């Protein structure tokens, strides 16, 4: 990895000085690069796209460019900007190095970012940013977007993959996860509800972000206002329920995704209330009645889906998600299942909160 060469390829200002590794994220590898010239110091972000996950990075970049251009030219918006990637010397928004690795770059913004926020004003702003992002893309034909990860939020197929993996998983791993396997299979009929409604034509396809965690929003350090929605690698045709459900799942959870002490795991209704307040600010007259009726359910479905993904990766030998400890993916699956159980008990209250803001 020759960072200095990449700086030249992307026409960064100044000479390369050093770089820092940014550890956030489970998929791509990200670096903060420092350069300097006679005008001072400059900072950029370099990111290597994980080609094991994203098989066709060029299509990712095409999606991102088209979505950003649509927001720029169709919907001028002062309080939410889009993050544009730098072009290389060859005029492409990426560089392929001598080892075949796929790189992209952008200016570094000194913003605040939160993994697990407890500040209710931050949670409301995160909800507003994701809701506004979807609103700003109203009118964009979702069918024009490349599908960068097929069936990414197809819970039916996710669980089917898990069932197939169970058959061939090593007994040593399978025996450790019997309770988790049983819970997901027992609740499969709930997990596939969104897929069934989509098949029946009751839920419309929209442009969706598909990874609505709080750390994919940049905030002003001083005011804590949301500035931009980032990490658009998974922007694809999808359901509003995907973005709302996954955002609520991750932002309103009382713990991180790999909490070991399951008695601490829970879904915070106060956070959910503020998330909804922000999310629906721009979407009150945007959603269909069927979409509104499935929003609370979507939080459970997205949590169950993630549990199945973590569990499948554990049974498969930890080949997708980056792990940092023994049985990390099994720990993650257990945590999400514990969260599922709490969400299931609160669905009626969640539905009332949603109705309040819609």
QUISULDA-V248450 format. One record per residue. RES is the residue in one letter. OMEGA is omega in degrees with one decimal (none if undefined). BURIAL is b if it has 9 or more other C-alpha atoms within 8 Angstrom, else e. Layout:
BEGIN
res={RES & RES}
omega={OMEGA & OMEGA}
burial={BURIAL & BURIAL}
END
This chain:
BEGIN
res={X & X & X & X & X & X & X & X & X & X & X & X & X & X & X & X & X & X & X & X & X & X & X & X & X & X & X & X & X & X & X & X & X & X & X & X & X & X & X & X & X & X & X & X & X & X & X & X & X & X & X & X & X & X & X & X & X & X & X & X & X & X & X & X & X & X & X & X & X & X & X & X & X & X & X & X & X & X & X & X & X & X & X & X & X & X & X & X & X & X & X & X & X & X & X & X & X & X & X & X & X & X & X & X & X & X & X & X & X & X & X & X & X & X & X & X & X & X & X & X & X & X & X & X & X & X & X & X & X & X & X & X & X & X & X & X & X & X & X & X & X & X & X & X & X & X & X & X & X & X & X & X & X & X & X & X & X & X & X & X & X & X & X & X & X & X & X & X & X & X & X & X & X & X & X & X & X & X & X & X & X & X & X & X & X & X & X & X & X & X & X & X & X & X & X & X & X & X & X & X & X & X & X & X & X & X & X & X & X & X & X & X & X & X & X & X & X & X & X & X & X & X & X & X & X & X & X & X & X & X & X & X & X & X & X & X & X & X & X & X & X & X & X & X & X & X & X & X & X & X & X & X & X & X & X & X & X & X & X & X & X & X & X & X & X & X & X & X & X & X & X & X & X & X & X & X & X & X & X & X & X & X & X & X & X & X & X & X & X & X & X & X & X & X & X & X & X & X & X & X & X & X & X & X & X & X & X & X & X & X & X & X & X & X & X & X & X & X & X & X & X & X & X & X & X & X & X & X & X & X & X & X & X & X & X & X & X & X & X & X & X & X & X & X & X & X & X & X & X & X & X & X & X & X & X & X & X & X}
omega={-178.9 & -176.8 & -178.5 & 178.1 & 177.8 & 176.4 & 177.3 & -178.9 & -179.5 & 177.4 & 175.4 & 175.0 & 174.4 & 179.6 & 178.7 & 178.3 & -178.0 & 176.0 & 174.9 & 175.6 & 176.3 & -169.3 & -179.0 & 176.8 & -178.6 & -169.9 & -176.0 & 177.0 & -171.7 & -177.6 & 172.2 & -173.1 & 179.2 & 174.5 & -179.3 & 173.3 & -176.1 & 179.6 & 177.6 & -176.6 & -179.9 & -179.5 & -179.6 & 170.9 & 171.8 & -179.8 & 174.6 & -178.0 & 179.9 & -176.3 & 173.3 & 179.4 & -178.4 & -171.7 & -176.7 & -175.6 & 178.9 & 179.8 & 174.7 & -176.9 & 176.7 & 176.0 & -176.8 & -179.7 & -177.5 & 178.9 & 179.5 & 179.6 & 179.8 & 179.1 & -179.4 & -169.8 & -176.0 & -174.8 & 174.8 & -174.6 & -173.0 & -171.9 & 174.9 & -178.7 & 178.1 & -176.1 & -178.4 & 178.6 & -178.3 & 173.2 & 175.4 & 175.8 & -178.1 & 176.7 & 178.7 & 178.7 & 178.5 & 175.2 & 173.3 & -174.9 & -174.3 & 177.9 & 179.4 & 178.0 & -173.8 & -174.7 & 170.4 & -174.1 & 173.9 & 175.7 & 177.3 & 177.7 & -179.4 & -175.3 & 173.6 & 179.2 & -173.8 & 176.6 & -177.2 & -174.3 & 172.1 & 177.8 & -174.9 & 178.5 & 176.1 & 179.7 & 177.7 & 179.1 & 177.3 & 176.9 & 179.0 & -177.6 & -178.6 & 176.8 & 179.5 & 177.4 & 179.6 & 179.1 & -178.2 & -180.0 & 174.5 & -178.9 & 176.8 & -178.3 & -177.2 & -178.1 & 178.6 & -178.1 & 172.2 & 172.3 & -172.6 & 172.2 & -177.8 & 176.2 & -175.7 & 178.8 & 174.3 & -173.3 & 178.0 & -178.8 & 176.0 & -179.4 & 175.9 & 176.8 & 176.9 & -179.4 & 177.8 & 179.5 & -179.6 & -177.4 & -173.0 & -178.0 & 176.9 & -179.4 & -178.6 & 178.7 & -177.6 & -177.9 & 178.5 & -169.9 & -174.7 & -179.4 & -178.5 & 177.2 & -176.6 & -178.8 & -177.8 & 179.2 & 179.3 & -176.9 & 179.9 & -177.0 & 175.5 & -176.8 & -176.1 & -175.2 & -178.3 & 178.1 & -179.7 & 179.9 & 176.1 & 178.9 & -178.9 & 179.2 & -177.2 & 179.2 & -177.5 & 172.0 & 177.4 & 171.1 & -177.1 & -178.4 & 174.1 & 175.8 & -168.5 & 172.3 & -175.9 & -179.1 & 171.1 & 172.1 & 174.2 & -177.8 & 170.5 & -175.4 & -175.4 & -174.9 & -175.2 & 172.5 & 178.6 & -177.8 & -173.7 & 168.9 & -175.4 & 178.8 & -176.1 & -178.0 & -176.0 & 173.4 & -174.4 & 168.1 & -179.3 & 179.3 & 173.1 & -179.4 & 179.2 & -176.0 & 179.7 & -175.9 & -178.5 & 176.9 & 179.1 & 179.1 & -173.4 & -173.2 & -175.8 & 175.8 & -178.7 & -176.7 & 172.0 & -176.6 & -178.1 & 177.2 & -179.0 & -178.8 & -170.8 & 177.4 & 177.6 & -175.1 & 178.3 & -179.8 & -173.5 & -177.8 & 177.4 & 175.5 & -178.7 & 178.7 & -178.4 & 175.7 & 178.6 & 180.0 & 178.6 & -173.1 & -173.4 & -179.2 & -177.8 & -169.7 & -175.0 & -177.1 & -171.8 & -172.0 & 174.4 & -179.6 & 178.1 & 176.7 & -179.7 & -175.9 & -176.6 & -174.7 & 178.3 & 177.5 & -175.9 & 179.5 & 176.8 & -176.7 & -177.8 & 177.5 & 177.5 & 179.3 & -179.7 & 176.1 & -179.7 & 178.7 & 177.9 & -177.9 & 178.2 & -179.3 & 175.8 & -178.9 & -176.5 & 178.2 & 175.4 & -176.3 & -175.4 & -178.2 & 176.2 & -178.6 & -177.2 & -179.9 & 178.1 & 178.2 & -175.9 & -178.2 & 175.2 & 175.7 & 178.4 & -179.7 & 179.4 & 179.2 & -179.7 & 177.2 & 175.8 & 177.5 & 175.9 & -176.4 & 179.9 & 178.2 & -178.2 & 179.6 & -173.7 & -173.3 & -179.0 & 178.4 & 179.3 & 179.8 & 177.8 & 178.0 & 179.0 & -179.1 & -179.9 & -176.4 & 177.8 & none}
burial={e & e & e & e & e & b & b & e & b & b & e & b & e & b & e & b & e & e & e & e & e & e & e & e & e & e & b & b & b & b & b & b & b & b & b & b & b & e & e & e & b & b & b & b & b & b & b & b & b & b & b & e & e & b & e & e & b & e & b & b & b & e & b & b & b & e & b & b & b & b & b & b & e & e & e & e & e & e & e & b & b & b & b & e & b & b & b & b & e & e & e & e & b & b & b & b & b & e & e & e & b & b & b & b & b & b & b & e & e & e & e & b & b & e & e & b & b & e & e & b & e & b & b & b & b & b & b & b & b & b & b & b & b & b & b & e & b & e & e & e & e & b & e & e & b & b & e & b & e & e & e & e & b & e & b & b & e & b & b & e & b & b & e & e & b & b & e & e & b & e & e & e & b & b & e & e & b & e & e & b & b & e & b & b & e & e & e & b & e & e & b & b & e & b & b & e & b & b & e & e & e & e & b & e & b & b & b & b & b & b & b & b & b & b & e & b & b & b & b & b & e & e & e & b & e & b & b & b & b & b & e & e & e & b & b & b & b & b & b & b & b & b & b & b & b & b & b & b & b & b & b & b & b & b & b & e & e & b & b & e & e & b & e & e & b & b & b & b & e & e & b & b & b & b & b & b & b & b & b & b & b & b & b & b & e & e & e & e & e & e & b & e & e & b & b & b & b & b & b & b & b & b & b & b & b & b & b & b & b & b & b & b & b & b & b & b & e & b & e & e & b & e & e & e & e & e & e & b & b & b & b & b & b & b & b & b & b & b & b & b & e & b & b & e & e & e & b & e & e & b & b & e & b & b & e & e & b & e}
END
